Structure formats: C-alpha cells, structure tokens
Amino acid sequence: MARTRVFGPEQVADWDVPRDPAAVPRVRAEAMARLEEWGPAEAGFATELILSELVTSAIRHGSAPIHVRLLRNRKLICEVSDGSSTSPHLRHAAITDEGGRGLFLVARYAERWGTRYTATGKIIWTEQPLHGGGAEPGADVGDPLDQWADVTL
C-alpha cells in the first residue's frame, strides 16, 4: 500500500464498496465530490473512468472486501483493493467483444498503474497528474499496450 503516514487525513478519501454493480455510480459521485473539494477538477474525467473500470472489475472478477482509496499529494493516486489474488492482465479484445477493454482504458488514462499483492488480496493502483486529466491523446502509454495491437484492424 502507499505510505499513508505521509498523507494527512485531508489528503485521503476512502470507501468500502459492496459487491454490487449498482455501487459503481455512487463511487464515481463520491470521488468527484472529493476531487471538487481538493480542487483538481481537470482530473475528473480520467478519475471517473479509471474508478469505474477498476471497481467494475473488482465486483465482477474479485472478491469481497472491495475498498477504494484516493490519495492526493503531488499526484492523484487511485487504489481499488479486493480479496482476490488473481492477477489482472491486459486482454486482446476482438472488435466485436462487448467487454475486455477496461484495463486498456486504465493504462491509457493513468500516467502509471500497477498491482500490489497483500496477505488479504490485491490492490490495483493508478497515478495521474492532478491537472490535465491523464495521458494526452496519442501519448506513448508504454510497453503493456503492445499486447493490444490488432493487425487485422
């Protein structure tokens, strides 16, 4: 987990999330309200998208307990933890697939992201700038997306 000892309580927001897809809009709304309090409104779109994808994935593929934490310092860190130790991975979704692009979107809009494993499950974390809303369109998002290439497109 991130070193929360260096964060004051005014720099941390966290929520327990029920394993129910109906909870995703509530998480987005609470995160947006906190971002408005903190002031980095430009990060809102990317944060909403990142949290939507990670929380939905935790509900569908993870196990309870599910927890969301936002940390604000020089960057905005979003963490979604769940009780599963199953490793997330970028999928090669076919053009006709209705899903399978969530982690690709997270990688696209986060400056950095990764997974930490704990004794009780895992934490998927992202880091993004407080201003500017994530990676610029067309920006190099790193080697993990090489798996995404579809030569048939």
MDTraj code that builds the backbone (N, CA, C; nanometers):
import mdtraj as md
import numpy as np

residues = "MET ALA ARG THR ARG VAL PHE GLY PRO GLU GLN VAL ALA ASP TRP ASP VAL PRO ARG ASP PRO ALA ALA VAL PRO ARG VAL ARG ALA GLU ALA MET ALA ARG LEU GLU GLU TRP GLY PRO ALA GLU ALA GLY PHE ALA THR GLU LEU ILE LEU SER GLU LEU VAL THR SER ALA ILE ARG HIS GLY SER ALA PRO ILE HIS VAL ARG LEU LEU ARG ASN ARG LYS LEU ILE CYS GLU VAL SER ASP GLY SER SER THR SER PRO HIS LEU ARG HIS ALA ALA ILE THR ASP GLU GLY GLY ARG GLY LEU PHE LEU VAL ALA ARG TYR ALA GLU ARG TRP GLY THR ARG TYR THR ALA THR GLY LYS ILE ILE TRP THR GLU GLN PRO LEU HIS GLY GLY GLY ALA GLU PRO GLY ALA ASP VAL GLY ASP PRO LEU ASP GLN TRP ALA ASP VAL THR LEU".split()
xyz = np.array([
    [0.0837, -0.1175, 0.0000],
    [0.0000, 0.0000, 0.0000],
    [0.0885, 0.1243, 0.0000],
    [0.0302, 0.2337, -0.0407],
    [0.1034, 0.3601, -0.0404],
    [0.1372, 0.3984, 0.1032],
    [0.2406, 0.4758, 0.1179],
    [0.2843, 0.5172, 0.2509],
    [0.1906, 0.6246, 0.3041],
    [0.0819, 0.5862, 0.3669],
    [-0.0193, 0.6822, 0.4106],
    [0.0259, 0.7657, 0.5295],
    [0.1341, 0.7270, 0.5953],
    [0.1819, 0.8074, 0.7089],
    [0.2204, 0.9477, 0.6650],
    [0.2592, 0.9649, 0.5399],
    [0.2987, 1.0963, 0.4928],
    [0.1790, 1.1773, 0.4435],
    [0.0630, 1.1191, 0.4408],
    [-0.0580, 1.1874, 0.3967],
    [-0.1405, 1.2271, 0.5184],
    [-0.1839, 1.3533, 0.5205],
    [-0.2753, 1.3967, 0.6243],
    [-0.4158, 1.3476, 0.5933],
    [-0.5043, 1.3470, 0.6915],
    [-0.6404, 1.2983, 0.6675],
    [-0.7144, 1.3777, 0.5595],
    [-0.6757, 1.5034, 0.5411],
    [-0.7394, 1.5850, 0.4373],
    [-0.6925, 1.5461, 0.2971],
    [-0.5925, 1.4591, 0.2882],
    [-0.5394, 1.4150, 0.1589],
    [-0.5830, 1.2733, 0.1221],
    [-0.6674, 1.2128, 0.2056],
    [-0.7081, 1.0740, 0.1837],
    [-0.8600, 1.0655, 0.1841],
    [-0.9132, 0.9930, 0.0884],
    [-1.0561, 0.9608, 0.0865],
    [-1.0668, 0.8115, 0.0612],
    [-1.1546, 0.7441, 0.1348],
    [-1.1702, 0.6015, 0.1104],
    [-1.3115, 0.5555, 0.1405],
    [-1.3495, 0.4491, 0.0698],
    [-1.4838, 0.3950, 0.0802],
    [-1.4804, 0.2434, 0.0693],
    [-1.5641, 0.1781, 0.1485],
    [-1.5909, 0.0365, 0.1278],
    [-1.6959, 0.0276, 0.0186],
    [-1.6854, -0.0730, -0.0660],
    [-1.7754, -0.0868, -0.1805],
    [-1.8427, -0.2230, -0.1733],
    [-1.9768, -0.2265, -0.1750],
    [-2.0439, -0.3569, -0.1784],
    [-2.0211, -0.4259, -0.3126],
    [-2.0297, -0.5555, -0.3138],
    [-2.0089, -0.6318, -0.4381],
    [-2.1386, -0.6293, -0.5184],
    [-2.1717, -0.5099, -0.5661],
    [-2.2962, -0.4855, -0.6383],
    [-2.2675, -0.3821, -0.7469],
    [-2.2956, -0.4141, -0.8740],
    [-2.2693, -0.3179, -0.9818],
    [-2.3379, -0.1826, -0.9618],
    [-2.4473, -0.1807, -0.8872],
    [-2.5172, -0.0549, -0.8618],
    [-2.4336, 0.0403, -0.7762],
    [-2.3269, -0.0084, -0.7139],
    [-2.2413, 0.0761, -0.6302],
    [-2.1461, 0.1622, -0.7126],
    [-2.1226, 0.1272, -0.8383],
    [-2.0239, 0.1985, -0.9199],
    [-2.0591, 0.3467, -0.9363],
    [-2.1826, 0.3834, -0.9700],
    [-2.2142, 0.5271, -0.9813],
    [-2.1938, 0.6035, -0.8501],
    [-2.2212, 0.5384, -0.7370],
    [-2.2006, 0.6040, -0.6071],
    [-2.0519, 0.6317, -0.5844],
    [-1.9667, 0.5350, -0.6180],
    [-1.8219, 0.5547, -0.6027],
    [-1.7757, 0.6714, -0.6900],
    [-1.8236, 0.6753, -0.8149],
    [-1.7866, 0.7864, -0.9041],
    [-1.8297, 0.9197, -0.8453],
    [-1.9530, 0.9271, -0.7969],
    [-2.0050, 1.0527, -0.7420],
    [-1.9261, 1.0959, -0.6184],
    [-1.8951, 1.0020, -0.5295],
    [-1.8187, 1.0363, -0.4096],
    [-1.6774, 1.0820, -0.4456],
    [-1.6174, 1.0163, -0.5428],
    [-1.4827, 1.0562, -0.5864],
    [-1.4854, 1.1955, -0.6482],
    [-1.5849, 1.2232, -0.7309],
    [-1.5942, 1.3551, -0.7933],
    [-1.6174, 1.4641, -0.6887],
    [-1.6996, 1.4348, -0.5889],
    [-1.7222, 1.5322, -0.4818],
    [-1.5917, 1.5612, -0.4076],
    [-1.5128, 1.4577, -0.3819],
    [-1.3857, 1.4784, -0.3131],
    [-1.2879, 1.5554, -0.4012],
    [-1.2840, 1.5241, -0.5305],
    [-1.1953, 1.5981, -0.6209],
    [-1.2324, 1.7457, -0.6255],
    [-1.3619, 1.7754, -0.6228],
    [-1.4045, 1.9154, -0.6212],
    [-1.3578, 1.9843, -0.4939],
    [-1.3624, 1.9136, -0.3801],
    [-1.3110, 1.9700, -0.2546],
    [-1.1609, 1.9959, -0.2643],
    [-1.0898, 1.9013, -0.3253],
    [-0.9444, 1.9120, -0.3363],
    [-0.9016, 2.0122, -0.4423],
    [-0.9869, 2.0361, -0.5414],
    [-0.9555, 2.1352, -0.6419],
    [-0.9060, 2.0872, -0.7763],
    [-0.8538, 1.9662, -0.7929],
    [-0.8036, 1.9276, -0.9256],
    [-0.9152, 1.8787, -1.0177],
    [-1.0079, 1.9664, -1.0497],
    [-1.1239, 1.9262, -1.1291],
    [-1.0855, 1.8708, -1.2659],
    [-0.9696, 1.9117, -1.3186],
    [-0.9291, 1.8641, -1.4511],
    [-0.9069, 1.7133, -1.4533],
    [-0.8758, 1.6540, -1.3400],
    [-0.8511, 1.5098, -1.3329],
    [-0.9810, 1.4303, -1.3260],
    [-1.0937, 1.4977, -1.3260],
    [-1.2222, 1.4328, -1.3048],
    [-1.2590, 1.3262, -1.4052],
    [-1.2499, 1.3562, -1.5341],
    [-1.2906, 1.2591, -1.6357],
    [-1.2090, 1.1315, -1.6247],
    [-1.0765, 1.1458, -1.6190],
    [-0.9894, 1.0280, -1.6111],
    [-1.0154, 0.9500, -1.4831],
    [-1.0355, 1.0208, -1.3722],
    [-1.0599, 0.9534, -1.2449],
    [-1.1907, 0.8767, -1.2482],
    [-1.2951, 0.9372, -1.3015],
    [-1.4233, 0.8668, -1.3136],
    [-1.4085, 0.7402, -1.3959],
    [-1.3422, 0.7515, -1.5090],
    [-1.3249, 0.6368, -1.5969],
    [-1.2411, 0.5283, -1.5294],
    [-1.1300, 0.5659, -1.4702],
    [-1.0418, 0.4700, -1.4034],
    [-1.1155, 0.3985, -1.2909],
    [-1.1821, 0.4742, -1.2046],
    [-1.2536, 0.4113, -1.0938],
    [-1.3672, 0.3232, -1.1431],
    [-1.4401, 0.3679, -1.2448],
    [-1.5480, 0.2851, -1.2998],
    [-1.4952, 0.1505, -1.3456],
    [-1.3859, 0.1527, -1.4205],
    [-1.3302, 0.0281, -1.4735],
    [-1.2751, -0.0610, -1.3627],
    [-1.1992, -0.0036, -1.2695],
    [-1.1385, -0.0852, -1.1647],
    [-1.2408, -0.1402, -1.0666],
    [-1.3389, -0.0591, -1.0285],
    [-1.4413, -0.1067, -0.9353],
    [-1.5287, -0.2123, -1.0028],
    [-1.5666, -0.1889, -1.1274],
    [-1.6457, -0.2882, -1.2003],
    [-1.5698, -0.4200, -1.2100],
    [-1.4414, -0.4135, -1.2399],
    [-1.3594, -0.5344, -1.2488],
    [-1.3514, -0.6058, -1.1140],
    [-1.3346, -0.5306, -1.0058],
    [-1.3287, -0.5916, -0.8727],
    [-1.4604, -0.6599, -0.8382],
    [-1.5720, -0.5983, -0.8763],
    [-1.7031, -0.6577, -0.8492],
    [-1.7228, -0.7844, -0.9318],
    [-1.6865, -0.7800, -1.0586],
    [-1.7073, -0.8948, -1.1481],
    [-1.6094, -1.0090, -1.1246],
    [-1.4818, -0.9747, -1.1053],
    [-1.3783, -1.0778, -1.1052],
    [-1.3099, -1.0979, -0.9708],
    [-1.3273, -1.0041, -0.8794],
    [-1.2606, -1.0124, -0.7499],
    [-1.3516, -1.0729, -0.6448],
    [-1.3162, -1.0491, -0.5207],
    [-1.3983, -1.0968, -0.4101],
    [-1.3959, -0.9914, -0.2995],
    [-1.4925, -1.0019, -0.2105],
    [-1.5021, -0.9075, -0.1001],
    [-1.3851, -0.9289, -0.0040],
    [-1.3471, -0.8261, 0.0690],
    [-1.3981, -0.6896, 0.0673],
    [-1.3361, -0.6074, -0.0462],
    [-1.4154, -0.5146, -0.0972],
    [-1.3695, -0.4222, -0.2008],
    [-1.3586, -0.2842, -0.1358],
    [-1.2489, -0.2176, -0.1631],
    [-1.2236, -0.0884, -0.0993],
    [-1.1598, 0.0064, -0.2006],
    [-1.2010, 0.1325, -0.1973],
    [-1.1452, 0.2362, -0.2845],
    [-1.0756, 0.3390, -0.1964],
    [-0.9599, 0.3837, -0.2428],
    [-0.8886, 0.4885, -0.1701],
    [-0.8279, 0.5853, -0.2701],
    [-0.8447, 0.7141, -0.2443],
    [-0.7810, 0.8208, -0.3214],
    [-0.6798, 0.8896, -0.2309],
    [-0.5624, 0.9151, -0.2860],
    [-0.4559, 0.9838, -0.2131],
    [-0.4115, 1.1031, -0.2960],
    [-0.4070, 1.2197, -0.2327],
    [-0.3684, 1.3412, -0.3052],
    [-0.2410, 1.3975, -0.2455],
    [-0.1425, 1.4124, -0.3300],
    [-0.0180, 1.4781, -0.2935],
    [0.0253, 1.5546, -0.4167],
    [0.1427, 1.5279, -0.4705],
    [0.1816, 1.5903, -0.5974],
    [0.1071, 1.5263, -0.7134],
    [0.0632, 1.4037, -0.6954],
    [-0.0144, 1.3289, -0.7946],
    [-0.1415, 1.2805, -0.7272],
    [-0.2343, 1.2309, -0.8058],
    [-0.3541, 1.1671, -0.7533],
    [-0.3356, 1.0169, -0.7681],
    [-0.3446, 0.9455, -0.6589],
    [-0.3327, 0.8004, -0.6603],
    [-0.4705, 0.7425, -0.6321],
    [-0.5154, 0.6536, -0.7199],
    [-0.6411, 0.5815, -0.7009],
    [-0.6058, 0.4366, -0.6722],
    [-0.6643, 0.3800, -0.5691],
    [-0.6424, 0.2396, -0.5360],
    [-0.7764, 0.1697, -0.5244],
    [-0.7852, 0.0509, -0.5819],
    [-0.9019, -0.0348, -0.5638],
    [-0.8487, -0.1696, -0.5177],
    [-0.8903, -0.2102, -0.3983],
    [-0.8441, -0.3378, -0.3447],
    [-0.9610, -0.4346, -0.3363],
    [-0.9279, -0.5633, -0.3478],
    [-1.0283, -0.6671, -0.3277],
    [-0.9605, -0.7887, -0.2676],
    [-1.0399, -0.8863, -0.2283],
    [-0.9902, -1.0034, -0.1581],
    [-0.9343, -1.1129, -0.2461],
    [-0.9281, -1.0921, -0.3753],
    [-0.8766, -1.1933, -0.4672],
    [-0.7295, -1.1675, -0.4969],
    [-0.6547, -1.2741, -0.5168],
    [-0.5149, -1.2579, -0.5568],
    [-0.4960, -1.2846, -0.7057],
    [-0.6058, -1.2951, -0.7796],
    [-0.5984, -1.3172, -0.9235],
    [-0.5373, -1.1954, -0.9909],
    [-0.4380, -1.2192, -1.0720],
    [-0.3655, -1.1113, -1.1379],
    [-0.4445, -1.0539, -1.2550],
    [-0.4587, -0.9212, -1.2603],
    [-0.5231, -0.8614, -1.3774],
    [-0.4261, -0.8604, -1.4947],
    [-0.4783, -0.8616, -1.6143],
    [-0.3915, -0.8537, -1.7318],
    [-0.4653, -0.7861, -1.8461],
    [-0.3897, -0.7200, -1.9289],
    [-0.4468, -0.6575, -2.0477],
    [-0.4947, -0.7670, -2.1407],
    [-0.6156, -0.7533, -2.1883],
    [-0.6743, -0.8509, -2.2787],
    [-0.6668, -0.8021, -2.4206],
    [-0.6617, -0.8940, -2.5104],
    [-0.6719, -0.8622, -2.6523],
    [-0.8181, -0.8854, -2.6909],
    [-0.9000, -0.7824, -2.6768],
    [-1.0420, -0.7951, -2.7078],
    [-1.0631, -0.7823, -2.8582],
    [-1.1462, -0.8693, -2.9107],
    [-1.1819, -0.8597, -3.0523],
    [-1.2705, -0.7375, -3.0720],
    [-1.2738, -0.6892, -3.1924],
    [-1.3522, -0.5695, -3.2220],
    [-1.5007, -0.5901, -3.1910],
    [-1.5486, -0.7142, -3.1960],
    [-1.6899, -0.7430, -3.1703],
    [-1.7189, -0.7725, -3.0236],
    [-1.6160, -0.7832, -2.9392],
    [-1.6375, -0.8097, -2.7966],
    [-1.7032, -0.6898, -2.7302],
    [-1.7974, -0.7180, -2.6397],
    [-1.8641, -0.6104, -2.5667],
    [-1.7829, -0.5632, -2.4472],
    [-1.6885, -0.6418, -2.4017],
    [-1.6071, -0.6052, -2.2866],
    [-1.4620, -0.6414, -2.3111],
    [-1.3846, -0.6339, -2.2040],
    [-1.2453, -0.6736, -2.2123],
    [-1.1477, -0.5610, -2.2377],
    [-1.1951, -0.4374, -2.2326],
    [-1.1075, -0.3236, -2.2600],
    [-1.0807, -0.2373, -2.1373],
    [-1.1319, -0.2781, -2.0223],
    [-1.1215, -0.1957, -1.9025],
    [-0.9798, -0.1627, -1.8616],
    [-0.8946, -0.2627, -1.8540],
    [-0.7571, -0.2377, -1.8129],
    [-0.6807, -0.1600, -1.9194],
    [-0.7168, -0.1798, -2.0454],
    [-0.6581, -0.0996, -2.1529],
    [-0.6908, 0.0481, -2.1306],
    [-0.8162, 0.0781, -2.0960],
    [-0.8553, 0.2170, -2.0708],
    [-0.7824, 0.2736, -1.9491],
    [-0.7695, 0.1926, -1.8454],
    [-0.6953, 0.2367, -1.7268],
    [-0.5522, 0.2716, -1.7657],
    [-0.4878, 0.1838, -1.8417],
    [-0.3498, 0.2088, -1.8853],
    [-0.3412, 0.3329, -1.9725],
    [-0.4446, 0.3593, -2.0470],
    [-0.4470, 0.4737, -2.1382],
    [-0.4593, 0.6066, -2.0641],
    [-0.5417, 0.6099, -1.9595],
    [-0.5692, 0.7360, -1.8915],
    [-0.4863, 0.7595, -1.7658],
    [-0.4213, 0.6579, -1.7145],
    [-0.3340, 0.6750, -1.5982],
    [-0.1919, 0.7014, -1.6463],
    [-0.1211, 0.7815, -1.5706],
    [0.0193, 0.8056, -1.6026],
    [0.1014, 0.6790, -1.5757],
    [0.0695, 0.6134, -1.4644],
    [0.1306, 0.4854, -1.4278],
    [0.0244, 0.4021, -1.3583],
    [0.0399, 0.2702, -1.3609],
    [-0.0517, 0.1830, -1.2886],
    [0.0195, 0.0526, -1.2567],
    [-0.0356, -0.0205, -1.1625],
    [0.0251, -0.1476, -1.1273],
    [-0.0594, -0.2230, -1.0269],
    [-0.0051, -0.3335, -0.9813],
    [-0.0724, -0.4210, -0.8858],
    [0.0220, -0.4489, -0.7705],
    [-0.0311, -0.4430, -0.6493],
    [0.0418, -0.4866, -0.5301],
    [-0.0391, -0.5984, -0.4664],
    [0.0294, -0.7004, -0.4222],
    [-0.0377, -0.8116, -0.3557],
    [-0.0177, -0.7987, -0.2057],
    [-0.1226, -0.8310, -0.1318],
    [-0.1192, -0.8241, 0.0136],
    [-0.1569, -0.9613, 0.0688],
    [-0.1511, -0.9748, 0.1999],
    [-0.1899, -1.1006, 0.2641],
    [-0.3387, -1.1290, 0.2457],
    [-0.4166, -1.0248, 0.2151],
    [-0.5618, -1.0429, 0.2031],
    [-0.6147, -1.0234, 0.0616],
    [-0.5286, -1.0102, -0.0380],
    [-0.5757, -0.9911, -0.1754],
    [-0.4794, -0.9079, -0.2569],
    [-0.5350, -0.8125, -0.3302],
    [-0.4515, -0.7282, -0.4160],
    [-0.5042, -0.5857, -0.4171],
    [-0.4182, -0.4957, -0.4613],
    [-0.4537, -0.3552, -0.4799],
    [-0.4100, -0.3171, -0.6201],
    [-0.5037, -0.2694, -0.7000],
    [-0.4707, -0.2113, -0.8296],
    [-0.4609, -0.0611, -0.8049],
    [-0.3502, -0.0008, -0.8426],
    [-0.3299, 0.1419, -0.8185],
    [-0.3023, 0.2128, -0.9506],
    [-0.3399, 0.3382, -0.9531],
    [-0.3070, 0.4237, -1.0669],
    [-0.2524, 0.5546, -1.0134],
    [-0.1754, 0.6187, -1.0961],
    [-0.1219, 0.7500, -1.0619],
    [-0.1497, 0.8406, -1.1803],
    [-0.1967, 0.9593, -1.1508],
    [-0.2242, 1.0540, -1.2578],
    [-0.1950, 1.1953, -1.2104],
    [-0.1684, 1.2848, -1.3047],
    [-0.1442, 1.4238, -1.2655],
    [-0.2716, 1.4846, -1.2085],
    [-0.2544, 1.5783, -1.1183],
    [-0.3709, 1.6461, -1.0621],
    [-0.4350, 1.7400, -1.1626],
    [-0.3582, 1.7861, -1.2574],
    [-0.4108, 1.8773, -1.3586],
    [-0.3864, 1.8158, -1.4950],
    [-0.4833, 1.8222, -1.5810],
    [-0.4663, 1.7721, -1.7164],
    [-0.5390, 1.6428, -1.7449],
    [-0.5861, 1.5694, -1.6438],
    [-0.6740, 1.4559, -1.6654],
    [-0.6123, 1.3304, -1.7218],
    [-0.4824, 1.3091, -1.7103],
    [-0.4241, 1.1829, -1.7545],
    [-0.3396, 1.1999, -1.8777],
    [-0.3100, 1.0896, -1.9396],
    [-0.2237, 1.0908, -2.0573],
    [-0.2905, 1.1662, -2.1708],
    [-0.2112, 1.2390, -2.2448],
    [-0.2626, 1.3118, -2.3602],
    [-0.2987, 1.2142, -2.4712],
    [-0.4034, 1.2436, -2.5480],
    [-0.4345, 1.1572, -2.6606],
    [-0.3130, 1.1429, -2.7506],
    [-0.2849, 1.0197, -2.7894],
    [-0.1706, 0.9923, -2.8751],
    [-0.0397, 0.9785, -2.8001],
    [-0.0419, 0.9940, -2.6671],
    [0.0811, 0.9823, -2.5891],
    [0.1257, 0.8373, -2.5842],
    [0.2561, 0.8181, -2.5680],
    [0.3103, 0.6836, -2.5536],
    [0.2692, 0.6324, -2.4164],
    [0.1919, 0.5251, -2.4111],
    [0.1436, 0.4727, -2.2843],
    [0.2196, 0.3495, -2.2404],
    [0.3275, 0.3160, -2.3078],
    [0.4159, 0.2125, -2.2572],
    [0.4000, 0.0773, -2.3214],
    [0.4941, -0.0080, -2.2898],
    [0.5010, -0.1418, -2.3463],
    [0.3796, -0.2301, -2.3199],
    [0.3102, -0.2210, -2.2028],
    [0.1986, -0.3125, -2.1802],
    [0.0936, -0.3088, -2.2909],
    [0.0820, -0.1974, -2.3600],
    [-0.0198, -0.1885, -2.4637],
    [0.0228, -0.2555, -2.5933],
    [0.1488, -0.2969, -2.6024],
    [0.1913, -0.3702, -2.7211],
    [0.1070, -0.4955, -2.7389],
    [0.0564, -0.5508, -2.6290],
    [-0.0282, -0.6692, -2.6342],
    [-0.1619, -0.6384, -2.7009],
    [-0.1967, -0.5118, -2.7098],
    [-0.3274, -0.4704, -2.7599],
    [-0.3319, -0.4669, -2.9121],
    [-0.2197, -0.4574, -2.9771],
    [-0.2145, -0.4401, -3.1222],
    [-0.2971, -0.5462, -3.1929],
    [-0.3782, -0.5035, -3.2848],
    [-0.4608, -0.5942, -3.3639],
    [-0.4284, -0.5684, -3.5095],
    [-0.3521, -0.6558, -3.5677],
    [-0.3074, -0.6347, -3.7048],
    [-0.4198, -0.6501, -3.8054],
    [-0.5364, -0.6987, -3.7622],
    [-0.6475, -0.7156, -3.8557],
    [-0.7302, -0.5899, -3.8702],
    [-0.7034, -0.4884, -3.7887],
    [-0.7842, -0.3657, -3.7963],
    [-0.7444, -0.2795, -3.9125],
])
top = md.Topology()
chain = top.add_chain()
for i, resn in enumerate(residues, 1):
    res = top.add_residue(resn, chain, resSeq=i)
    for name in ("N", "CA", "C"):
        top.add_atom(name, md.element.get_by_symbol(name[0]), res)
traj = md.Trajectory(xyz[None], top)
